[in-house]
Amino acid sequence: MKRTHHCNELRPAHVGQTVTLSGWVHSRRDLGGVIFIDVRDREGRTQTVFDPSDLPKALFEQAAGLRSECVISVAGKVRQRPDGTINPKIATGEVEVLVQSLEVLNYADVLPFQVDDPEAAAKVNEELRLQYRYLDLRRPEMARNLRLRSKVAIATRAFMDEQGFLEVETPTLFKSTPEGAREFIVPCRTNPGLFYALPQSPQQFKQILMVAGVEKYFQLARCYRDEDLRADRQPEFTQIDIEMSFIERQDIYDVIEGLLKRVWKTALNVELPTSFKRITFQEALDRYGIDKPDTRFGMELADFTEEFRASTFKVFSGAIANGGVVKAINAKGLACVTQGQIEAMTETAKGFGAKGLAYIKVEGGEWKSPIVKFFSAAEKDALAKKLAMAEGDLILFAADQWLNACEILGKIRLYCADVLKAQGKLVVDPNRFDFLWVVDFPLLSFDKEMNRWYSSHHPFTAPVAEDIPLLKQDPKKVRGQHYDVVVNGVELGGGSIRIHQRDVQKTIFEDILAIPPDMVTARFGYMLEAFRYGAPPHGGIALGFDRMIAILCGTPSIRDVIAFPKTAKGTCLMTDSPGGVEPKQLRDLHLELKVGKKE
Ligand code: ASP
């Protein structure tokens, strides 16, 4: 029985036609001797009716024995549903198929969890869903995510093609390079003792493609990072990877704005602005305390360094005398904060090395706080004015070095926003997308423990031209030509204009990052060599594809938009990977295991 229609196709116009549908038994209801089976396929579902007065007994009994998720084909006549039985919730809800024949294509055992009910599915624990991923993916919500992902991938390729980009595949067997994250390594049987590494990104290959004259490259690239997994990380993930020659930062902004505009239109029918706002790293930290600000709500950081410079409150004036700053936020309506919430925020501040968390509650017309008694009238005035303090407000302070103070309040700002959202006092429109570019990041950051500089982005990022003279004198002042694209507080991607001059790249590796010259040669020698033979100026970016799809699907977890994701422990519960190997395989690879071996 070959299917004539899919399960989301039949409408009143089909009434009277004989059709064949194939799919899964979504649900079965036995009502007054008549059996109703909703047949579901990828597209949707259709109600079919088994009426014993019309059917051979054996066929009816076969239908009565069908369980959820059995695979069937049914043929029958489309008819209008009787009045009062129309289901407006599904597209085929006005019709049903009166079954004339049934073929059972396969039976299903009792399921480990239900797939026909989104509310029940939401309660199923994720481990079970991952173990039976093929059932989980049958759920319409998950099927919708996969479909949207496919649509966006195709729209991306079409857009990039229109813009003249070539899709080039780069190797996934690469070699170890210190790009930041820990790598997966792959032993090489034919070269005893040597290893490939899975690429953290195609960074070096895409730059070499520019030297090769490709000019405009993109790839939906699989990347691998062997990091301790956080909730929204996966050991393998996909990014939209892009590189272009003969460009400036603005060219990247144009391409990405165009691409995201196309993607948002395709996926959600939402029109994004043609150009996104820009904010410097400095301003993002100053105002939001984070380099990926969620600008859908205010609660901005205010600076009180000048006001408290000469204060008798030593916690503040002392921090300022040490070169620090005093900053505060007003969490409007949060004077009702609980002791537990204050403790949680204090822990956050302590995590940054602060001794505690100063705050003021505005309650019953009074400022309630042990520190207020130390404040002068002028200091109080300044606070009240700049923070627009009113009844019910909660003011939170940080007095520390600039970056620390900003970051403490940045974290607390997001925490307060979550509490206020849960209380219904802060409403954020779920259909609002605040895109922005964060620019002018510091090129280098200092690692106190290791006592050396490291690249804030990666070592291939070019300094802002006018800052190059500062590289050796005052590295922390050097800005990188690095940009991040952020939406609603999520970093969607980042990239940079690259160094294309061999000597500048060598200086960064050897003099600034203090990588020993023989290691530079071993790891990047081929790149420095390539730069000798006419490397064009170039730059690029990578967007997190999984994360973007998760945002478009409105799910907080990237696992919901990856067909077969790993758990937070890096395991696949369906295939039970990673798994062991046979001793012979180890011998072939010239490897010996220490784990599980008695010394
Ligand atoms: N390779 C970088 C990353 O994966 C992105 C880029 O600089 O293009 O983060």
Boltz pocket constraint, residues with backbone or C-beta under 6 A from the ligand:
constraints:
  - pocket:
      binder: B
      contacts: [[A, 200], [A, 201], [A, 202], [A, 203], [A, 242], [A, 494], [A, 495], [A, 496], [A, 540], [A, 541], [A, 542]]
      max_distance: 6.0
